[in-house]
Amino acid sequence: MRHASLSGIVSGCALLALSACGTPSQPERKADELASNGVAAPAVETPGNQNVAQSPMPDAAPAAESASAAPLSCAADIGSAAAAKRVAICRNVSPATHPPCNAANSCAMIEDEIARSCALFDGKGEPMAGCDPAPKSMAAAVAVVQRYYSAINARDYGTAWEQWGDDGPPNQTLDKFQAGFAGTRSTRVTIGKLEPGDAGAGSIYQTVPVTVDSQLQDGTRQRFAGDYVVRRVNDVDGASASQLRWHIGQAKLKAVPAR
């Protein structure tokens, strides 16, 4: 689906788009439905059965009135001129024969291709123009969470789904993921103070603290706080572009009083 235009107290891997079930190595998560109006931001269950809500992006435009509405194009989102600049960078760095570098696609899809390509060529000769932030940097890890919410707000659920990796969230189909946003009108994410990441077992991990504010179709406002753990393979020989790029590995969000 890469090149296609793509919170809580009831347990179960069922409703909210950002939730899924898995194992600690491939984050365990369950979707919990928020008691309010039957809509919730995807919930996540971490080892120890700690319920967490996964919700959508920073300073983003309102999401669609329906999860099935057409994705918002990058040109419509940020303007034709700005979109054209991102497309040019995308085409410059992408090794794909038919990359998704088109202003008609969501900005998140274009940025995702840039990130994937820059991760693939990181450390192999001179850095390519447009590969900023550096693929292994803290900023690049944060960009995954921002891109995740950007895709959700653009209704590009395929790109959002893939921020968990090529196979999406563990045990979470794309259809189920998308259906979890049917009652969401808009979301906004704020990134908290970052601390240096960790490394282990051939991978690098970066915790990204967030506060997510969302609004449902009926006007109900919700707030979630917690963090995402983003990871990537630590330059292992033979690693693929997908393994070398940052992707979401775990989410720990809880509902907090909305302001």
C-alpha positions in Angstrom: 0.0 0.0 0.0 3.0 2.3 0.1 2.3 4.1 -3.1 -1.5 4.1 -2.7 -3.2 7.3 -1.5 -3.7 6.0 2.3 -9.5 6.8 23.4 -10.9 4.0 26.5 -12.0 1.1 28.6 -13.2 -1.8 26.6 -10.4 -4.3 25.8 -9.9 -6.0 22.5 -8.0 -5.6 19.3 -10.9 -4.2 17.5 -11.9 -0.6 17.2 -9.4 2.3 17.2 -7.3 2.7 14.2 -4.1 3.2 16.0 -4.3 0.1 18.0 -3.2 -3.4 17.6 -2.0 -6.5 19.4 1.4 -8.0 19.4 4.4 -9.0 21.5 6.9 -6.8 23.3 9.3 -7.1 20.5 6.5 -6.1 18.1 4.5 -3.9 20.6 1.5 -5.4 22.2 -1.5 -3.3 21.7 -5.3 -3.5 22.1 -7.9 -1.1 20.9 -10.1 0.3 23.6 -13.3 2.1 22.8 -13.9 5.4 24.6 -17.1 5.4 26.6 -18.0 8.8 25.1 -20.1 8.4 22.0 -18.6 5.1 21.0 -15.5 6.7 19.5 -12.0 6.5 20.7 -8.5 7.2 19.8 -6.7 3.8 19.2 -5.7 2.3 22.5 -2.6 0.3 23.1 -1.9 -2.4 25.6 1.7 -2.7 26.8 3.3 -5.5 28.9 1.5 -5.5 32.2 -1.9 -4.7 30.7 -1.4 -1.0 30.9 -4.1 0.6 28.7 -2.8 3.4 26.5 -4.5 5.4 23.8 -3.0 6.0 20.5 -4.2 9.1 18.9 -3.5 11.3 15.8 -0.8 14.7 14.6 0.8 18.0 15.5 -0.7 21.3 14.4 -2.7 19.4 11.8 -5.6 20.4 9.7 -9.0 19.0 10.5 -9.4 15.3 9.5 -12.1 14.2 7.2 -15.7 14.0 8.2 -15.5 10.3 7.2 -12.6 7.9 7.3 -13.6 6.9 3.8 -13.3 10.4 2.3 -10.6 11.1 -0.3 -7.1 11.9 1.0 -6.1 15.5 1.2 -3.5 16.3 -1.4 -0.2 17.9 -0.5 -0.9 20.8 -2.8 -4.2 21.5 -1.1 -2.7 21.1 2.3 0.4 23.4 2.1 0.0 25.1 -1.3 1.2 24.2 -4.8 4.6 26.0 -4.5 5.5 24.4 -1.2 4.3 21.0 -2.3 6.3 21.3 -5.5 9.5 21.8 -3.5 8.8 18.6 -1.5 8.1 16.7 -4.6 11.4 17.8 -6.2 13.3 16.6 -3.1 11.4 13.3 -3.2 12.3 12.7 -6.8 15.9 13.6 -6.2 16.4 11.1 -3.4 14.1 8.2 -4.3 15.5 5.2 -6.0 12.1 3.9 -7.0 11.1 3.7 -10.6 7.7 5.1 -9.8 8.0 6.8 -6.5 5.0 8.5 -4.9 6.5 11.9 -5.5 3.4 13.7 -6.7 1.7 16.8 -5.2 -1.6 14.9 -5.7 -0.6 12.5 -2.9 -0.6 13.5 0.8 2.4 15.4 2.1 2.9 12.5 4.6 3.3 10.0 1.7 5.9 12.3 0.0 7.8 12.8 3.3 7.7 9.1 4.0 9.3 8.3 0.7 12.0 10.9 1.4 12.7 9.4 4.8 12.8 5.9 3.4 15.2 6.8 0.7 17.5 8.9 2.9 17.7 6.0 5.4 18.7 3.6 2.6 21.6 5.8 1.4 22.7 7.1 4.8 26.5 6.8 5.1 27.0 5.7 1.5 28.9 8.6 0.0 28.0 12.2 0.2 24.7 13.0 1.8 21.9 13.7 -0.7 20.4 17.2 -0.8 17.1 17.1 1.1 18.0 14.4 3.5 17.5 16.6 6.6 17.2 15.7 9.4 19.9 13.0 9.3 18.3 9.6 9.1 19.7 8.4 12.4 19.0 11.6 14.4 16.5 12.2 17.2 14.7 14.7 14.9 14.2 12.0 12.3 12.6 9.7 15.0 10.3 12.6 16.0 9.4 13.1 12.4 7.9 9.6 12.3 5.3 10.5 14.9 4.6 13.8 13.2 4.3 12.1 9.8 1.9 9.5 11.4 -0.5 12.2 12.5 0.0 14.2 9.3 -1.2 11.2 7.4 -4.2 10.6 9.6 -5.3 14.2 9.3 -4.9 14.0 5.5 -7.0 10.8 5.6 -4.0 8.9 4.1 -4.5 5.9 6.4 -2.2 3.7 4.3 0.8 5.9 5.0 -0.2 6.3 8.7 -0.5 2.5 9.0 3.0 2.0 7.5 4.6 4.2 10.1 4.4 1.0 12.3 6.5 -0.8 9.6 5.7 -2.4 6.3 3.1 -4.7 7.8 1.5 -2.0 9.9 0.5 -2.4 13.6 0.7 -6.0 14.8 -2.5 -7.9 14.1 -4.1 -4.8 12.7 -5.4 -4.8 9.2 -5.5 -1.6 7.2 -9.3 -1.7 7.0 -9.6 -2.1 10.8 -7.1 0.7 11.3 -9.0 3.1 9.0 -12.4 2.2 10.5 -11.1 3.4 13.9 -11.1 7.0 12.7 -14.6 7.1 11.4 -15.8 9.3 14.3 -12.7 11.6 14.4 -12.9 15.1 13.1 -9.5 16.4 13.9 -6.4 15.8 16.0 -3.4 17.9 17.2 -0.2 16.6 18.6 2.4 18.4 20.7 5.9 16.9 21.2 7.3 17.0 24.7 10.9 17.2 26.0 13.1 14.6 24.4 15.8 12.6 26.2 18.6 10.7 24.4 17.6 7.3 23.0 18.8 3.8 23.8 20.4 1.1 21.8 20.3 -2.7 22.2 20.0 -6.0 20.3 21.1 -4.3 17.1 18.5 -1.5 17.2 18.2 2.1 18.3 15.2 3.2 20.3 13.9 6.8 20.8 11.1 7.7 23.2 8.9 10.6 21.9 6.7 12.1 24.6 3.4 13.5 23.2 0.1 15.2 24.2 -2.7 14.6 21.7 -5.8 16.6 21.5 -8.6 15.3 19.4 -12.2 16.3 18.5 -15.0 13.9 17.6 -17.6 14.4 14.9 -20.1 15.4 17.6 -17.8 18.1 19.0 -16.6 16.0 22.0 -12.9 16.9 22.9 -10.4 14.4 24.1 -6.8 14.6 25.3 -4.2 11.9 25.7 -0.7 12.0 27.1 2.2 9.6 27.0 4.8 8.5 24.6 5.7 6.6 21.5 8.8 4.5 21.2 10.3 4.7 17.7 13.0 2.3 16.6 15.3 1.4 13.7 18.0 -1.2 12.9 21.5 0.0 13.8 23.2 -0.2 10.4 23.3 -4.0 10.3 24.9 -5.4 7.1 22.2 -6.4 4.6 19.4 -4.4 6.4 16.6 -3.3 4.1 15.5 0.3 3.7 12.4 -0.5 5.8 14.6 -1.8 8.6 17.0 1.1 8.5 14.3 3.8 8.7 12.6 4.8 12.0 9.2 3.3 12.6 6.8 3.2 15.6 7.4 0.2 17.8 5.2 1.0 20.8 2.7 3.5 22.1 1.8 4.3 25.7 -0.9 6.9 25.9 -3.6 7.5 28.5 -6.7 9.7 28.5 -6.3 12.9 30.6 -8.7 15.7 31.3 -9.3 17.8 28.2 -8.8 21.6 28.4 
